Structure formats: structure tokens, C-alpha cells
Amino acid sequence: MNQTALKTRDDVIEGVYLCTALDLPDLFGAAVADQPGLKLYRPDEVPDPARIRFALVWRPAPDAFDAYPNIDLVQVIAAGVDGVLRNPSLPAQATVTRVHDDEQAAIMAGFAAWHVVWHHRQMGHYLAAQAQATWDRTTIKTLRPPSQVCVGILGYGLMGQAVARAVTAMGFPVMVATRTTGDSGPGVTRIAGTEAVHKVAAQSDILINILPLTQATQNILNADLFARMPKGAALIQLGRGPHLVEDDLLAALDSGQIGGASLDVFRQEPLPADHPFWTHPNIVVTPHEASVTSPRAVSDTLARSVQERMAGQRPAAAVDTSTGY
């Protein structure tokens, strides 16, 4: 592969969009077209598969990479890369990169903060009362101030840190679970180690999951974890669908151990129309849109990563395959 950094439109490096779920050229084509030196094709428009050096992807098919023997870089359009790392056709020589976008993190933080307020203030109660034209001020007797409501966050990367800042700004004490020790920030207690998730869950009146999906985190939101949480606590699930054991959550909700849940990601997406989550009175369902990456952030990360790779460098946005993020 040519090791010369991209400089002009005459020095074009060719790539391909690979996705089974979204129209990536429609979403990102205009922004990518503004990047000098990059040319991306839809798979059916590729003039010579051997010239393809990189791919922009989201949920690629199992055999998506087979047609392109010289792919050296795979850029995922979002932060989650687990599906790509497990793809059986991913070339062994390819570096996988993901988007690190402060604006995306801010969008996630606002979404999480909204759901914290939803559960803290029991907003579903007000909507139900409105539907019945009932003036019901029940929570005036039961509402706890934010300082007495612990918000736990599982995962403390770019997204988790942004969520923690937003939540602490509203006066909630925050406890975070991480693999390693480090700085926590004002108003945040950091718990590290193998038991960090359970320790944080046990203290959390509202628990937000933003963990990456790895072998260690699959099914981590389960009956054992729910039983450790304060009775009536709320779950905000923004991580990955396979984190959650769905039947365990339904059982915990029906018993009252979990008082409510906000779910943005699911094992099967789109969520089937007959799934019980849709109609459960204590669940809020959103269609995997807790955060959205801007086309400019995707194209900038892609261009920078290609340039770094062409210069023989490890891209700053590269994923550590040993950890999965």
C-alpha cells in the first residue's frame, strides 16, 4: 500500500460503503465528497475491487469484505465497533477505527439527562394523569431532592464522561464503574475493578449503561444485578442490546424491584411490533437514537485516519482489538 500521505484530489484513495441497515452514501456522501483525496463507491459501482483501500461501514454483511482483498482501514460511523470486530470477513490486516465526536457525546449526554429527569420526576405519572384529565400532585409528598438520588454510570469513556458532567450539573451525585482507576471529576465517585459494576448498581437509584459490548459485558444487565439495586430503581439502557437479559428486566419490573426503564438499544432491531417492551407501562422505548454522529465528524475522522494510515502511522481513532473499544 502506498505510504504517501493524501494531499490533493489528484492523489485519490478509493473506498467503499458497506452497510446492511442504512444508506451510508445518502447520509455521509456529501461530507465525504468535500474531503480531498477520498473517493467512495457503493458496492455495485466499484470499478476495480482490488483498488479499494478502505471502507466506511455500519453493520456490514458477514461476507462484506470478501470482494476487497486490499482493504487496510475500516472506519465505523459510530462509537460501537463490536459487530465489525466479529465480522468473519474482516481482513486480518485492516485497522478498525471509530468516531470520537464531542458533539455526539453532548447529544448522548442530553438524552441521558432527559431520562434521568423522567425517572426522578415520575413524568410518566403526569402523562397518565393528563390522559384522564386528572389534577394529581402525588409526587409533592414523595419527591427526593437530586442530592439524595444517586445516578450510576456503567462505562466512563467519552460518552460516560459527558453524561456524568450533565447529570452532576443538575445536582445528582454520580458514581461510575470503570475497568481502571483514574481521575473522576467533580461530583463523581469512581469505582474500578472486576466488581465495579455490581458495586455501582447497588448504590444507584438510577443506573445508566453506556458500556461497550465485549465478552465480559454480554448479559451484564441481568437478574442478579437488578436484585442488588435499590428497590424501585430505574434503568437507562444506552449501551448495546446484548447487554440486557430482556426477560430478567421484565420480571424485575413486574415485581417492582425495578421501577422503570428507558431502553434505546435491543437484541433485535428494529424491535418487533409484538415485543412486550412496546406496551409495558413502565418502559420508555426509543429507536436506537440516543446519540447521532454528524456527517462532518464521520468524514473528518475518516480522512484523518486514512492519512495517518497512509503515512504508516496507527490512526488516533484506532480501536484496541484486545479490549474491543
Secondary structure, DSSP 8 states (H G I E B T S, - for coil): -------STTS-EEEEEEESSS-HHHHHHHHHHTSTTEEEE-GGG-S-GGGEEEEEEES--TTTTTT-TT--EEEESSS--HHHHT-TT--TT-EEE----HHHHHHHHHHHHHHHHHHHTTHHHHHHHHHTT----GGGTT---GGG--EEEE--SHHHHHHHHHHHHTT--EEEEESS-----TTEEEEESTTHHHHHHHH-SEEEE-----TTTTT-BSHHHHHHS-TTEEEEE-S-GGGB-HHHHHHHHHHTSEEEEEE---SSSS--TT-GGGT-TTEEE--S-S----HHHHHHHHHHHHHHHHTT---TTB--TTTT-
